[in-house]
Amino acid sequence: MSKTNFQVIFAVANKLGLSTVKSTISIASIWTDFKEITKMGLSVVVVFSSIAGYFLGAESFSFSTFLLLCFGGYFMVGASNAYNQIIEKDLDALMDRTKNRPIPAGRMSVSTAFVIAVAFTIAGVATLYIINPKTAMYGAISIFLYTCVYTPLKTKTPIAVFVGAIPGAIPFMLGWVAARGNFGIEAGTLFAIQFFWQFPHFWAIGWFLHEDYKKGGFFMLPTGKPDKATAVQIILYSIWTVIASIIPVFGFTGDLKLTIVGAIVIFLLGMVMVYCALRLFKLRTNKAAKQLMLYSVTYITLLQIVYVADKFLS
């Protein structure tokens, strides 16, 4: 074979290799943007709450229900996040935290994001409906409140955090409804725990991201600024979170029970969160707010694990 033929073959192979690399990079980028538009990490955390609620409510384990809840829950949260990023695309472009999201960065069109949001909404409602109609109804309410009420209110009033706490609290109780097919004192208690928890968690985020949120015109703190009054409210809601978390130990919450040992563990975990809130009041720094935010995530995760373990080990 001549030198010229080798050169031709090498050139063709090189082009094919380059094309393959570009294709791989393109697929990886699409997958990354898909994860970001649906906030996959956050969605998985939310689904974890639903799974915990399911195990608390389940009288016998159903793998099909468990699987449907996982997929349906992810679809519902992913849809909410996609709608949110469509609505806030112009504001996201103003903030350092969000300017590199797929839509404001120009990597994904609004129409593509909308198709994903609608597809996830339909798939989510349909999947949860297979479990039972009430689960689908609460899932649909969550999407509606997050997209149509919470998102528009964020640029108008701090009350937005209160509204946003409602869909944010639904996943924990959604698992119980999926297991039992009804909403009672048990599901209501799970809702209350995660509802009160939302305030110290999101106000902590609003505190250390205050300057960035101001660029987008968002009102995330109860007083509109990171001050003593906001810190006091964070302390109060942290205390309410702990109180709501141990209520089942007193036997007032139907089939949702908590042993004394479980209540003590959760109380101690809660006291750490209250300590973080008190520290924020004392220091009033972004670092203290970030520490509170990180611990709040640890608290709600450990609380759910303790609840489930307490049920099966007691």
N, C-alpha and C positions, 0 to 999 in steps of 0.2 A: 504494500500500500504506500502511496506516495506521501511526501511531507504535507502536500496541499490537502490531501484527503483527511489526514490526521487533524489538521487545523480546522477543517470544516466540521468534523465530528466533535472536536473539543468545544468549538463555538456553540454548536447546537446543544450539547450537553450542558454547557454553562448557562445558556439561556433557559433551558428547562429547569435547572437547579435554582436559578434566580427566581423564576416564576413560582416554583414551589415554596420558596422562602417567603415571597411576598404574599402568597395565598395563606400560608400559615399565620403570618403576622396579621393579615386582615381578619381571619377567623378569630384569632385571639383578641383583637381589638373589639370586634363585634360582641364577643362573649363578655368582655370587661364592661362594655357600655350597657349591655343587657343587665348585668348584675347591679350596675350603678343606678339604672333607671328604676329598677324594682327594689333597690336597697337590700340586696340579698342577705347581708349580714344581719341587719335589723330584722328582716322578715323571719329569719331562722330563730332569732331570740324570741320573737313574738309567738312563733309556732311552739316553742318550748313551753311557754306559759299555757297554751291550750292543751298540750300533752299532759302537763302537770294537773290541770283541771280535770282532764279526762280520767286519769288514774285515780284521782280523789273520788270521782263520781261513779266510776265503773264498778258494778257488782260482779261482773265477769268480763274477762278481756276478749275483745273482738278485734282481730287483726285487720279486718276489712274497714271497720269504723276508724281504727287508729290511723290507717293509711289514708283514708279519705279526709280525715281531719288535718293530717299533715299537709297534703296537697291543697285542700280547700283553703286552709288557713294561709298558706303561702300565697296562693292566688289572690286572696282578698287583700292582704297587706301589700303585695306587689302592685296591685291595681291602684290602691290609695296613693302609694308613693309615686307612681307614674303620673297620675292625674295632678298631684301636687306639683311635680316638676314642670308639667305643661303650663299650669296656671302661673307659676312663679318664675318662669324662664327669664323674664326681663330683670326681675329683682335678683335672681341668682347670679346674673352676670355682674352685679355691682359688688358682691361680697366675695372676699378671698376664700372663704370656706366652700363656696358653691360655684364659683365661676368656671371651674373645670368640669362641671357635670356635662353629660352628653349633649343636651340641647343648647345651653348657652355657649358651649365650646364649639358648636357647629358640627359635632360628629354624628348627631342624630336629628332627624327632622321632627317637627311637631306631629306630623301625620303618622310617622312610624311609631312614635311614643303613644299616640292616641289609639292606634290599632292594638298595641300591646296592652294598654290599660283596659280597653273594651273586651279584648279576648280573655284577659285575666278575670275581669268582672263576671263574665258569662260562665267561664270555667269554674270560678270560685263558688258562685251561687248554686250552680248545678251540682257540683261535687258535694257541697254541704247539705243540699236538699236531699241527696240520696241518704244521708245519715238520718235526718229528720227535718221537717219544715221550719221548726223554731230555730234550729242552728243556722239555717240559711237566712232566715229573717234577721237575726242579730248580726250576722256577717254583713248583710246588705245595709243595715242601719249604720254599721261601723264605717263603711265606705262613704255613705251619704254624708254623715256628720263630719268626717275628716276632710272630704273634698269640698262639699258645698257650704259648710258652716265654719269649721275651724280655719281652713286655709284663707278664705277671704277676710276673716276677722283679725288675722295676725297683724295686718297693717292698720287696724282701726282701734283696737282696744286690748288691754291686758286680759280681759275676760276670755279671750281666745284660748288661753291656757286651760281655763275651767272647762270650756267646750271640748277642747282637744283631749282632756283627761277622760272623757266618756268613751270615745272609741278606743283610747289607749288602755282602758280598763276592761274592755269586753273580752279579749282573748282568754284570760284566766277563767272567767265564768263560762266562756263558750265551750270549753272542754267538758265541764259538768253537764251543760245542756245537751251536748252531743251524746254523753253517756246515759243520761236519764230522760231526755226528751221533754223536760219541763224546767221552768224558772221558779225557784223557791227561795227560802231563806238561805240555803246553802250557796246557791249561785250568787245570790245577792251579797253575801259576806265576802266571797272571793272577788266580786266586783269592787266592793268597798275598799278592800285591802289595796288593790292595784290602783284604784282611783285616788286615794289619799297619797299614795307613793309617788304619783305623777308630779305633784307640786314641788317637793324638794328636788326631785330629779331634774325637771325641766327649768326650774328657776335657777338651779346651779349652772346649767348649760347657758341660760340667758345671761347669767352674771359674767362668766369669763369670756363670753362671745358678744358682750354688750356693744362694743364699738363696731364690730362687724355687722351685727344686726341693725344698728342705726343706719348703716349705708343702704340697707334694703328697706328701711322704714318699718321694721317690725317692732311691735310692742310685746316683749316677752316677760318683763318683770312687773310685779303687781303695782309698784310705785312709779314705774317708768325708768328707774335707775338703780344701780347697785348701791344701796344705802342701808342704814340700820333698820329702817322700817321693813324693807324687803327681807333682811336677815331674820328679823323677828318672826315674820310669817313663815319663813322656811323652817325655823325651829318648831313653831306650832304645828305645822303640817307633818313634820317628822314625828312628833309626839302622837298625833292622831293616827299616823300610819302604824306605829307600834301598838297602840291600843286596839285598832281594828284587827291587827294581826294575831292577837292572843285571845280575842273574844270567844272563839270556839271552845276554849278550855273550860268555860263556865256552863257549858251544856245548853246554850240557848239557840244553837244553830242547826237543829235537826240532825241529819245524818253526817254533817260535817263536824268531825270531832278532833280534839287535840288533847294529848295527854299532858300532865303537869311537866314532865321532862321536856316534851316538845315545846311547850309554852315558855319554859325557862330559857331554852336555847334560843328561841326566836326573840324573846325579850332582851337577852344579852346582845344578840346581833343588832337589835334595834337601838340599843343604848349607844352602840358605836356610831350609828348614823346620827343620833341626836348629838353626840359629842362632836362629830364633824360639822354639824349645823351650828353648834355653839362656838366652835373654833372659827367658823366663817364670820359669825357675828363679832367676834373679838378682833380678828385680823382684817377682815373685809378686803381680801386679796383674790386675784384670779386663781392663784395656786390653791388656796383653800377651797374655792368653789369647785375647781376641777377635781380635787380629792374627794369632796362630797359627792360629786356626780359619779365618779368611778366606784365609790363605795356603795352608793345607792343601787347600782347595777348588781354588785356583789350581793347586797342584802336581799333584793327581790328574788335573785336566782337561788341563793341558799335557803330562803324561806320556802320556796316551792319544793325544793329537794327535801327539806325537813318535814314539811307537811306530808309528802308522799311516803317518806320513810317511816314517819310516825304512824301512818295508817297501817302499813304492812308489817311493822315490827311490834306493834302494841297488841 
